[in-house]
Amino acid sequence: MGVSDDGLTWTFTLRETVWHDEQPVTADDVEYTYHIILNDEVISARSADTVSTSHS
């Protein structure tokens, strides 16, 4: 994982893998999942595992 000097951009390298139906996992899949985890309106067991997105 790489983080920009200003800390605003995070770059991830995804390994090649597939879902249970043999479709490839894409960056769009990961982005969608991350946004769901951060959505306050969705009850997610993973939300406590993520970084804080609030700014003081």
C-alpha positions in Angstrom: 0.0 0.0 0.0 1.2 3.5 -0.8 0.1 6.8 0.8 0.7 10.1 -0.8 2.8 12.7 1.0 -0.4 14.7 2.0 -2.1 11.5 3.2 -5.1 12.1 0.9 -4.5 9.4 -1.6 -4.0 5.7 -0.8 -2.9 3.3 -3.5 -3.6 -0.5 -3.2 -2.3 -3.3 -5.3 -4.9 -6.0 -5.7 -3.9 -9.6 -6.1 -5.5 -11.6 -9.0 -8.4 -13.6 -7.5 -11.9 -14.6 -8.3 -15.3 -14.7 -6.6 -17.1 -18.0 -5.9 -18.6 -17.9 -9.4 -15.1 -17.5 -11.0 -15.7 -13.9 -12.0 -12.6 -11.7 -11.3 -12.5 -9.4 -8.4 -12.0 -5.9 -9.7 -11.0 -2.5 -8.2 -14.6 -1.4 -8.7 -15.7 -4.3 -6.4 -13.3 -3.3 -3.7 -14.3 0.4 -3.9 -18.0 -0.5 -3.7 -17.4 -2.7 -0.7 -15.4 -0.1 1.1 -18.1 2.6 0.5 -20.7 0.2 1.9 -18.6 -0.5 5.0 -18.2 3.3 5.6 -21.9 4.1 5.0 -23.5 5.0 8.4 -26.9 3.8 7.2 -25.7 0.2 6.7 -25.1 -2.0 9.7 -21.6 -3.5 9.1 -19.5 -5.6 11.4 -16.5 -4.2 9.6 -17.2 -0.5 10.1 -15.2 -0.6 13.4 -12.2 -2.0 11.5 -11.9 1.0 9.1 -10.1 4.3 9.6 -11.9 7.3 10.8 -13.2 9.5 8.0 -14.2 12.4 10.1 -12.2 15.6 10.1 -11.9 17.8 13.2 
